[in-house]
Amino acid sequence: MNKILKLLNENPRLTNDQLAAMLGLDEKEVARAIAEYESEGVIGGYRAIVDWDKVDDCDKVTAMIELRVTPQRDKGFDGIAEEICAFPEVESVYLMSGGYDFNVCVTGRNFQEIALFVASRISTLDCVQSTTTHFLLKRYKDSGIMLSESEDDERGNYTL
């Protein structure tokens, strides 16, 4: 049944009928498996990958914020993650190895809004030792989907 998950991950618009035909299964069996995955939280949702750079009226800035934290007794990393996830600006939170403990992806209307969010909301949490903010300048590939076509610039240099 992992094949269903792989296909849905590549294209969440596939119908149960299409999935069944691709996998040689009964449509009811596919529907039952998907319902089970959804109820168990294996499938957390379905989402379109949008290239916001191609949307004319979209003023959206994305930043990756690395956090170094001090886990507190009875809270640990999971409790800190829950606290960070509660902010509406936060799109994703990852616990990671290396020099920082968390990678937090946030969006805002502009660079200043994100900087203010980091300064006033994230860095003031008791557990946060330090932050490093990286602003996303251009997306080339997102969730396995190519967003930007490569092109030659006017000087004949190959660019992405």
C-alpha positions in Angstrom: 0.0 0.0 0.0 3.0 2.3 0.2 2.7 2.6 -3.6 -0.5 4.6 -3.0 1.3 7.0 -0.8 4.1 7.4 -3.3 1.7 8.1 -6.2 -0.4 10.6 -4.1 2.8 12.3 -3.0 3.7 12.8 -6.7 0.2 13.9 -7.7 -2.5 14.4 -5.0 -5.1 15.0 -7.8 -5.2 11.3 -8.8 -8.6 9.8 -8.2 -9.2 6.5 -6.5 -10.2 5.1 -9.8 -6.9 6.2 -11.4 -4.9 4.9 -8.5 -6.7 1.5 -8.6 -6.0 1.2 -12.4 -2.3 2.1 -12.0 -1.8 -0.4 -9.1 -4.1 -3.2 -10.3 -6.3 -2.9 -7.2 -10.0 -2.5 -6.6 -11.2 1.1 -6.2 -12.9 0.3 -2.9 -9.6 -1.1 -1.6 -7.8 2.1 -2.6 -10.5 4.2 -1.0 -10.3 2.2 2.2 -6.5 2.4 2.4 -6.6 6.2 1.8 -9.3 6.7 4.5 -7.1 4.6 6.9 -4.0 6.7 6.1 -6.0 9.9 6.7 -7.4 8.7 10.0 -4.0 7.6 11.3 -2.4 10.9 10.3 -0.1 9.3 7.7 -1.7 11.5 5.1 -1.9 15.0 6.8 -3.4 16.8 3.9 -3.3 17.6 0.2 -1.6 20.6 -1.2 -0.8 22.4 -4.5 2.8 23.6 -5.1 2.4 27.2 -6.1 5.2 29.3 -7.7 4.4 32.5 -6.0 7.0 34.4 -8.1 4.6 34.0 -11.0 1.6 35.5 -9.2 1.5 39.2 -10.1 -0.3 40.5 -7.0 1.5 38.3 -4.4 3.7 40.1 -1.9 5.1 37.2 0.0 8.5 36.8 1.5 9.8 33.5 2.9 12.6 33.0 5.4 14.4 30.0 7.0 15.2 30.7 10.6 17.8 28.5 12.4 17.2 28.3 16.1 19.6 27.1 18.8 17.6 26.3 21.9 18.0 25.0 25.4 15.5 22.2 26.1 13.7 22.6 29.4 12.8 19.9 31.8 9.4 18.2 31.1 9.2 20.1 27.8 12.1 18.9 25.6 12.3 19.6 21.9 8.7 18.5 21.3 7.3 21.1 23.6 9.4 23.8 22.1 8.3 22.8 18.6 4.6 22.9 19.7 5.1 26.5 21.0 6.8 27.6 17.7 4.2 25.9 15.5 1.5 27.9 17.3 2.6 31.1 15.5 0.5 31.7 12.4 3.5 33.0 10.5 5.2 29.6 10.8 4.8 27.3 7.8 7.1 24.4 8.9 9.3 23.4 11.8 12.1 20.8 11.6 14.2 19.4 14.4 17.7 18.9 12.9 21.2 17.9 13.7 24.2 20.1 13.4 24.9 23.6 14.7 21.3 24.5 15.2 18.4 22.6 16.7 15.4 23.8 14.6 14.8 25.1 11.1 11.7 27.2 11.0 10.1 28.3 7.7 8.1 31.5 8.0 6.3 33.8 5.6 5.4 37.5 5.7 4.5 40.4 3.5 8.0 41.8 3.5 11.5 41.5 5.0 10.7 43.9 7.8 7.7 41.9 9.0 9.7 38.8 9.2 12.6 40.6 11.0 10.1 42.0 13.5 8.5 38.5 14.0 12.0 37.0 14.8 13.0 39.9 17.1 9.7 40.2 19.0 8.3 36.7 19.1 10.9 34.0 18.4 14.0 35.3 20.0 12.1 36.3 23.1 11.1 32.7 23.9 12.9 31.6 27.1 14.4 28.5 25.4 15.9 30.3 22.4 19.7 30.9 22.7 20.3 32.3 19.2 18.7 32.7 15.8 20.0 33.0 12.2 17.6 34.2 9.5 18.1 33.4 5.8 15.7 35.0 3.3 14.6 33.0 0.4 15.5 34.8 -2.9 14.2 32.4 -5.5 12.7 28.9 -5.6 14.0 26.5 -8.2 12.4 23.3 -6.9 9.8 22.7 -4.2 8.7 19.3 -3.0 10.2 17.6 -6.0 8.5 20.0 -8.5 10.7 22.2 -10.8 9.4 25.8 -10.6 11.9 27.8 -12.6 12.8 27.2 -16.2 16.4 27.7 -17.1 17.1 30.4 -19.7 19.9 32.2 -21.4 20.4 35.8 -20.4 21.1 38.6 -22.9 24.9 38.0 -22.6 24.5 34.3 -23.6 25.2 33.1 -20.1 23.2 30.2 -18.9 21.2 31.0 -15.8 18.6 29.3 -13.7 
